[in-house]
């Protein structure tokens, strides 16, 4: 796959529509309550019985935050009452026991991610107990090749605490920054010092963490090209291994917190394009490789190496080097991927807590993939991760004639080729450097469920 990327503003304007991010296919919009806990148990049992049953990946959702960031669309609980967190951990421990009973103890946890909310809302003792519970019911590993990551709020972590987290087994950290400009920080209610944040990144490097990732957002209120350039320069100076630079999706009809952002302060579409162009050009000029969507990595990072070797994958945690592992989602609203099914936990804290207080599994809904889903999922993975399609690969794996099976889709692909998103050839197509910024649009062609007119309020814009 070519890793070159080209910013083409006219092409981006033409294709800037709402659509899925394809961390799964089918997407969560298709999940339904007809998929039951019994179905999930059956898929987990089948997964255990596979001759090549692999290691596991765990995602743990810790939804609590001390203060509200207005841009945030995550499932969260804003509180300074620590007793709320205590009750949640008690419930989470019970779920870990229930989920752990579904999987063979011989399956080591190769990937672990604590997300939020703010995982460091909880103190060191609580996090230690949580890791102990995970180890008891799943079996954590001490192998060097493990990927155990935790999201940090630099306002809640110092170097001493960073060492403690390393002692608990975490070897990767992700820091939220979004923007260092003080006016932007006030507008989104996230006041965060530059010095404390940079010290944490440098400290993580010095301590030998395998990866330090930074999150930024473009399109936030009051952002300008010049000011965001200063944020990029400040961050790149301390060399995080990865950056995720997200497009702010303003969806106040879905996320109440975003109603606190003044509409008139949001950058114009033209300014957002300039911010995106700045980000891509600046980071690639400073040695970062464009992975896809909104992700960048240094050339020696595992994501960059996986991209170069054609083994990059995508799952609910974004781009991954181990997207093939069964993923067990733990905590309120968490989504898993076990075998060919996607289970999801109850979405609200009261429902989640009530179920576990009554000794019930906090299961809500899910989806079992059909043969057609599996075919289309494989195609979308190839587009999103490799930037190419080779028809023969899918014909052999699924016993189809690609041109016959996807005749309408290939007509749309031809139109995209005329626009310069991809180059067609007899055996498939390759995404162009200009098309690499529009991978979602190319993937949408093969999404059997996607209906553009109904997607405006469910999905963010492609750019």
C-alpha positions in Angstrom: 0.0 0.0 0.0 1.3 3.5 -0.9 1.5 5.6 2.3 1.6 8.9 0.5 -1.2 11.3 1.2 -2.3 14.3 -0.8 -4.6 17.1 0.4 -7.2 17.9 -2.4 -9.6 20.5 -1.1 -12.1 20.3 -4.0 -12.3 16.5 -3.7 -12.8 16.7 0.0 -15.6 19.3 -0.4 -17.3 17.0 -2.9 -17.2 14.0 -0.6 -17.6 15.6 2.8 -20.7 13.7 3.8 -21.7 12.0 7.1 -20.8 8.3 7.4 -19.5 5.5 9.7 -15.9 5.4 11.0 -15.9 1.6 10.5 -14.5 0.5 13.8 -16.9 -2.4 13.1 -19.0 -3.7 10.3 -21.9 -3.8 10.6 -21.8 -0.7 12.7 -23.5 -0.3 16.1 -26.5 1.3 14.4 -27.5 -2.3 13.3 -27.3 -3.8 16.8 -30.6 -5.1 18.1 -32.1 -6.7 21.2 -33.0 -9.8 19.2 -29.4 -10.8 19.8 -29.6 -12.2 23.3 -27.2 -13.1 26.2 -27.7 -16.7 25.2 -26.5 -16.0 21.8 -23.4 -14.2 23.2 -22.6 -17.2 25.5 -22.9 -19.5 22.5 -20.4 -17.5 20.5 -18.0 -17.3 23.4 -18.1 -21.1 23.8 -17.5 -21.6 20.1 -14.6 -19.3 20.2 -13.0 -21.3 23.1 -13.4 -24.5 21.1 -11.6 -23.3 18.0 -8.3 -25.2 17.5 -6.5 -21.9 17.1 -8.3 -20.0 19.9 -6.1 -17.0 20.3 -5.3 -14.6 23.1 -7.8 -12.0 24.2 -8.1 -8.2 24.1 -9.9 -6.4 26.9 -11.5 -3.0 26.9 -12.5 -1.5 30.3 -14.8 1.5 30.4 -14.3 3.8 33.4 -16.8 6.6 32.7 -16.2 9.1 35.5 -14.7 12.6 35.2 -14.3 15.5 37.6 -15.4 18.1 35.1 -17.3 18.3 31.9 -15.5 18.9 28.5 -18.1 20.4 26.3 -17.0 18.7 23.1 -17.1 15.2 24.6 -19.5 12.6 23.1 -18.4 9.7 25.3 -20.5 7.8 27.8 -19.5 9.5 31.0 -20.6 10.6 34.5 -19.4 14.0 35.8 -19.0 13.9 39.6 -16.7 14.8 42.5 -18.5 12.3 44.7 -16.0 9.4 44.9 -18.6 7.1 46.4 -20.2 6.9 43.0 -17.0 5.5 41.6 -16.7 3.0 44.4 -20.2 1.6 43.6 -19.3 1.4 40.0 -16.1 -0.6 40.7 -18.0 -3.0 42.8 -20.4 -3.7 39.9 -17.6 -3.8 37.4 -15.8 -6.4 39.6 -18.9 -8.6 39.4 -19.1 -8.2 35.6 -15.5 -9.2 35.3 -16.2 -12.4 37.1 -19.2 -13.1 34.9 -17.4 -12.4 31.7 -14.3 -14.2 32.8 -16.3 -17.4 33.3 -17.1 -17.4 29.5 -13.5 -17.7 28.4 -10.8 -20.3 28.9 -8.1 -19.2 31.4 -5.5 -20.4 29.0 -6.2 -17.5 26.7 -3.8 -14.8 27.8 -4.8 -11.1 27.7 -2.4 -9.7 25.1 -4.2 -6.3 24.8 -5.7 -4.3 27.5 -7.1 -0.7 27.4 -8.6 1.4 30.1 -10.8 4.1 28.5 -13.2 6.7 29.7 -14.3 9.1 31.0 -11.1 9.5 32.9 -9.6 6.2 34.2 -7.3 8.1 36.5 -10.4 9.5 38.3 -9.8 6.4 40.4 -6.9 6.3 42.9 -3.9 3.9 42.8 -5.4 1.4 45.2 -8.7 1.2 43.3 -6.8 0.6 40.0 -4.6 -2.0 41.7 -7.7 -3.9 42.9 -9.2 -3.6 39.4 -6.1 -5.1 37.8 -6.1 -7.8 40.4 -9.7 -8.7 39.5 -8.9 -8.8 35.8 -5.9 -11.1 36.5 -8.0 -13.4 38.7 -10.7 -14.0 36.1 -8.9 -13.5 32.8 -5.1 -14.0 33.3 -3.0 -11.0 32.5 0.4 -11.5 31.0 3.8 -10.0 31.8 5.2 -10.7 28.3 7.1 -7.8 26.9 5.0 -7.8 23.7 1.8 -7.1 25.6 0.0 -3.8 24.8 -1.5 -2.5 28.1 -2.7 1.1 27.7 -4.5 3.6 29.8 -6.0 7.0 29.0 -4.6 9.8 31.1 -5.8 13.3 32.0 -2.6 15.2 32.7 -4.5 17.2 35.3 -4.8 14.0 37.4 -1.4 12.4 37.0 2.2 13.3 38.0 5.4 11.5 37.4 5.1 9.5 40.7 1.7 8.3 39.6 3.0 7.4 36.2 5.5 5.1 37.8 2.8 3.5 39.8 0.8 2.8 36.7 3.8 1.3 35.1 4.2 -1.0 38.2 0.6 -2.1 37.6 1.6 -3.4 34.2 0.7 -0.6 31.9 3.3 0.0 29.2 1.4 2.5 27.0 -0.3 5.7 27.8 -2.6 8.0 25.9 -3.0 11.7 26.8 -5.9 14.0 26.0 -4.7 17.5 25.0 -7.2 18.7 22.3 -5.6 22.2 22.1 -3.2 24.3 24.2 -4.7 27.6 23.2 -6.2 29.2 26.4 -9.2 30.7 24.6 -10.1 27.4 23.1 -9.6 25.7 26.4 -12.1 28.1 28.1 -14.6 27.7 25.3 -14.6 23.9 25.8 -14.2 24.0 29.6 -10.9 22.1 29.6 -8.2 24.2 31.2 -4.9 22.3 31.0 -1.3 23.5 31.5 1.4 23.1 28.9 4.2 22.4 31.2 2.5 19.7 33.2 1.4 17.9 30.0 4.8 18.0 28.3 6.5 16.9 31.5 4.2 13.8 31.5 5.0 12.9 27.9 8.8 13.4 28.6 8.5 11.4 31.8 6.7 8.5 30.1 9.5 8.4 27.5 12.2 8.5 30.3 10.5 5.7 32.2 10.6 3.5 29.1 6.9 3.3 28.2 6.6 1.5 24.9 4.2 4.1 23.4 3.0 7.6 24.2 -0.1 8.7 22.2 -1.6 12.2 22.2 -5.1 13.2 21.2 -5.8 16.6 19.5 -9.0 17.9 18.0 -9.4 20.4 15.1 -12.6 22.3 14.5 -13.1 23.3 18.2 -14.6 26.8 18.9 -12.2 29.8 18.5 -9.5 27.7 16.8 -7.4 29.4 14.1 -4.8 28.1 11.8 -2.0 30.1 13.5 -3.0 29.1 17.0 -3.3 25.4 16.2 0.1 25.5 14.5 1.5 26.5 17.9 -0.2 23.5 19.5 1.2 21.2 16.9 4.7 22.6 17.3 4.6 22.3 21.0 3.4 18.7 21.0 5.8 17.5 18.2 8.8 19.0 20.1 8.4 16.2 22.7 8.0 13.4 20.1 4.9 11.3 21.1 5.0 8.0 19.3 1.4 8.5 17.9 -1.0 11.3 17.4 -4.8 11.1 16.9 -6.0 14.4 15.5 -9.8 14.2 15.4 -12.3 16.3 13.5 -14.7 17.8 16.0 -18.2 16.6 15.2 -20.8 19.1 16.5 -23.9 17.0 17.1 -25.7 18.8 19.9 -28.9 16.9 19.1 -27.1 13.8 20.3 -24.7 15.1 23.0 -26.2 17.5 25.5 -22.8 18.8 26.6 -22.2 20.2 23.1 -25.1 22.6 23.5 -22.9 24.6 25.8 -20.6 25.5 22.9 -21.5 28.7 21.1 -22.4 27.9 17.5 -21.0 31.2 16.3 -17.6 30.2 17.7 -17.2 27.0 15.7 -14.8 27.5 12.8 -16.2 27.7 9.3 -16.0 24.7 7.0 -13.3 26.5 5.1 -11.2 27.0 8.2 -11.7 23.4 9.2 -10.2 22.4 5.9 -7.3 24.6 6.4 -6.8 23.1 9.9 -6.9 19.6 8.4 -4.4 20.6 5.7 -2.1 22.2 8.2 -2.2 19.0 10.4 -1.4 16.6 7.6 1.4 18.7 6.1 3.0 19.6 9.4 3.0 16.1 10.9 4.2 14.4 7.7 6.9 17.0 7.3 8.1 16.3 10.8 8.5 12.6 10.3 5.1 11.2 11.2 3.5 8.6 8.9 -0.2 9.0 8.0 -1.8 5.8 9.1 -5.4 6.6 8.0 -8.4 8.6 9.1 -7.0 10.8 11.8 -4.0 8.7 13.0 -0.3 9.4 12.7 2.7 7.5 14.0 6.5 7.6 13.9 8.0 5.3 11.3 9.3 2.8 14.0 5.9 2.6 15.7 4.0 -0.7 15.5 1.1 0.9 13.6 3.5 2.3 10.9 5.3 -1.1 10.6 2.0 -2.9 10.4 0.8 -0.5 7.7 4.0 -1.0 5.7 3.7 -4.8 6.0 0.0 -4.9 5.1 -1.0 -6.3 8.5 -2.8 -3.2 9.9 -6.3 -3.9 11.2 -9.2 -1.9 12.6 -11.6 -2.5 15.5 -13.5 -0.6 18.2 -10.2 0.8 19.5 -9.3 2.2 16.1 -6.3 1.1 14.1 -4.6 -1.8 15.7 -1.9 -4.4 15.2 -4.0 -7.1 16.9 -7.5 -6.4 15.6 -7.9 -10.2 15.0 -8.1 -11.0 18.8 -11.5 -11.6 20.4 -12.3 -8.3 22.2 -14.2 -8.4 25.5 -15.9 -5.1 26.4 -16.3 -4.5 30.2 -18.2 -1.7 31.8 -21.2 0.4 31.0 -22.0 0.7 27.2 -18.9 -1.3 26.2 -18.9 -3.2 22.9 -17.1 -6.5 22.3 -16.2 -8.6 19.2 -16.2 -12.3 19.9 -16.0 -14.6 17.0 -18.5 -13.3 14.5 -20.7 -11.4 17.0 -20.8 -8.0 18.6 -22.2 -7.9 22.1 -23.0 -4.6 23.9 -23.6 -3.8 27.6 -26.4 -1.7 29.0 -25.9 1.9 27.9 -26.8 3.9 31.1 -25.2 3.8 34.5 -28.5 3.2 36.4 -29.4 0.2 34.1 -25.9 -1.2 34.3 -25.6 -0.9 38.1 -29.1 -2.3 38.7 -28.5 -5.4 36.6 -25.3 -6.3 38.5 -26.8 -5.4 41.9 -29.4 -8.1 41.1 -26.8 -10.6 40.0 -27.7 -10.3 36.3 -25.3 -10.0 33.4 -25.4 -6.3 32.2 -26.2 -7.4 28.6 -28.2 -5.1 26.3 -28.0 -6.0 22.6 -25.8 -7.1 19.8 -25.4 -8.6 16.4 -24.5 -12.0 14.8 -22.8 -11.5 11.4 -24.2 -13.2 8.4 -22.1 -14.6 5.6 -22.7 -11.4 3.6 -21.7 -9.3 6.6 -18.4 -11.2 6.8 -17.7 -10.7 3.1 -18.4 -7.0 3.3 -16.5 -6.6 6.6 -13.4 -8.1 4.9 -13.7 -5.8 2.0 -14.1 -2.7 4.2 -11.1 -3.8 6.3 -9.0 -4.0 3.2 -10.0 -0.5 2.1 -9.6 1.0 5.5 -6.3 -0.7 6.4 -4.6 -1.5 3.1 -6.0 1.1 0.8 -6.7 -1.5 -1.9 -9.0 -4.3 -3.1 -7.8 -7.5 -4.8 -10.9 -9.2 -6.2 -9.4 -12.7 -6.4 -8.7 -12.7 -2.6 -12.4 -12.4 -1.9 -13.5 -14.8 -4.7 -11.3 -17.5 -3.2 -12.3 -16.9 0.4 -16.1 -16.5 -0.2 -16.7 -18.4 -3.4 -18.2 -15.5 -5.4 -17.7 -13.8 -8.7 -16.7 -10.3 -7.4 -17.9 -8.5 -10.6 -21.3 -10.2 -10.5 -21.8 -10.0 -6.8 -20.9 -6.3 -6.6 -22.0 -5.0 -10.0 -23.9 -1.9 -8.5 -21.0 -1.1 -6.2 -18.4 -1.3 -9.0 -20.4 1.2 -10.9 -20.0 3.6 -8.0 -16.3 2.7 -7.7 -15.9 3.7 -11.4 -17.3 7.1 -10.6 -14.9 7.5 -7.7 -12.1 6.5 -10.0 -13.1 9.2 -12.4 -13.0 11.7 -9.5 -9.4 10.5 -8.6 -10.1 8.7 -5.3 -8.7 5.4 -6.7 -7.2 3.7 -9.7 -9.0 0.7 -11.1 -7.4 -2.2 -12.8 -8.6 -5.6 -14.0 -8.1 -7.3 -10.6 -9.3 -4.6 -8.3 -8.3 -1.1 -7.3 -5.8 1.0 -5.4 -6.6 4.1 -3.4 -4.7 7.2 -4.6 -2.9 9.6 -2.3 -5.9 12.0 -2.6 -8.3 9.2 -1.9 -6.5 8.2 1.3 -8.3 11.0 3.2 -11.6 9.7 2.0 -11.3 6.0 2.9 -14.6 6.1 4.7 -16.4 7.3 1.5 -14.9 4.4 -0.5 -15.8 1.9 2.2 -19.4 3.2 2.3 -19.9 1.9 -1.2 -19.7 -1.7 0.1 -21.9 -1.0 3.2 -25.2 -2.8 2.6 -26.9 -0.9 5.5 -25.7 2.6 4.9 -28.5 5.1 3.8 -27.0 8.6 3.3 -30.2 10.5 3.9 -30.8 8.8 7.2 -27.2 9.2 8.5 -26.9 12.9 9.1 -27.6 12.7 12.8 -26.0 9.3 13.4 -22.6 9.8 12.0 -19.9 12.5 11.9 -18.8 14.1 8.6 -16.1 12.2 6.7 -13.8 15.2 7.1 
